[in-house]
């Protein structure tokens, strides 16, 4: 392989270590891993995408190299490893994705909602958990995105695919409590709130929502003590 500079070689080695082509991948999917020349081309392509603030789903990015050569039927262990690799692919770009998300928030503040939604949708399609949650929430509200149950469920599922996302649990709780597009199921709505509580330490931004729900008695029974605890925790955000 020929590198354009020592810096490119250094960046490539770092990318390779963090990419889906790590040692575990090579051991598990050895016949699917491209040769070094193709990997270098992928690295350059990936770098250009990030530079242009473009993010594509794992399956799409590796369609012509890695995923096209995977076995048609994967074992349970291989499925787990593949899911880990998918998250690794997203995590590798999370800082760049977060910058685009901040840019989208700025567009919302400037009164340019369509451009903001387009940016957030692009991130969501690539698997960014917070962007997936936002798309589900927008659709739930029916403001920036048409209200559609399947859209809500699809993006909510993607938001929680690799990480716990407590606010998504709360969003789904509202969906089942309301019975919009799904069979109304208050028990399921309550269980989703409890699941959000269980994962709350992983995403403290859910504390204000929990405080409000317990204060008002929405979905779950009114519990002033819990409301106060979550309100207190909210102050540290």
MONOR-V992704 format. One record per pair of residues at least 12 apart in sequence whose ideal C-beta (glycine too) atoms are under 6 Angstrom apart, sorted by the first residue. I is the first residue (numbers start at 1). J is the second residue. D is the distance in Angstrom with one decimal. If there is no record, write none. Layout:
# MONOR-V992704
((I,J,D) (I,J,D))
This chain:
# MONOR-V992704
((1,36,5.4) (1,40,5.3) (12,43,5.1) (15,43,5.1) (18,92,4.8) (20,85,3.8) (20,88,5.9) (20,89,5.6) (21,33,5.5) (25,85,5.9) (28,81,5.2) (32,66,5.4) (32,69,3.9) (32,70,5.1) (34,65,4.5) (38,65,5.8) (50,96,4.9) (53,100,5.2) (55,126,3.7) (56,126,5.9) (57,126,5.5) (58,86,4.5) (58,89,4.7) (87,162,4.0) (90,127,4.6) (97,123,5.5) (97,128,4.8) (100,119,5.8) (104,116,4.4) (104,119,4.2) (104,120,5.0) (113,144,5.4) (117,144,5.0) (120,134,5.3) (129,159,5.0) (129,163,5.3) (129,165,5.5) (132,155,4.7) (132,158,4.2) (132,159,3.7) (133,159,4.3) (133,165,5.6) (133,167,5.9) (133,168,5.1) (135,155,4.3) (136,152,5.0) (136,155,3.9) (136,156,4.5) (136,171,5.9) (137,171,5.8) (139,151,4.4) (139,152,4.8) (140,152,5.4) (140,171,5.9) (149,181,2.6) (156,168,5.1) (156,172,5.6) (164,199,4.0) (164,202,5.3) (166,196,4.2) (166,199,4.6) (166,200,5.4) (166,203,4.9) (166,206,3.9) (167,206,5.2) (169,192,4.7) (169,195,4.8) (169,196,3.8) (170,196,4.9) (170,209,5.5) (172,192,5.2) (173,189,4.4) (173,192,3.8) (173,193,5.0) (173,219,5.6) (176,188,4.8) (176,189,4.3) (177,189,3.8) (177,219,5.0) (189,219,5.1) (190,220,5.8) (193,219,5.7) (193,220,5.2) (204,237,5.2) (207,230,4.8) (207,233,4.5) (207,234,4.3) (208,234,4.5) (210,230,4.4) (211,227,5.1) (211,230,3.7) (211,231,4.2) (211,234,5.9) (214,226,4.4) (214,227,3.9) (215,227,3.9))
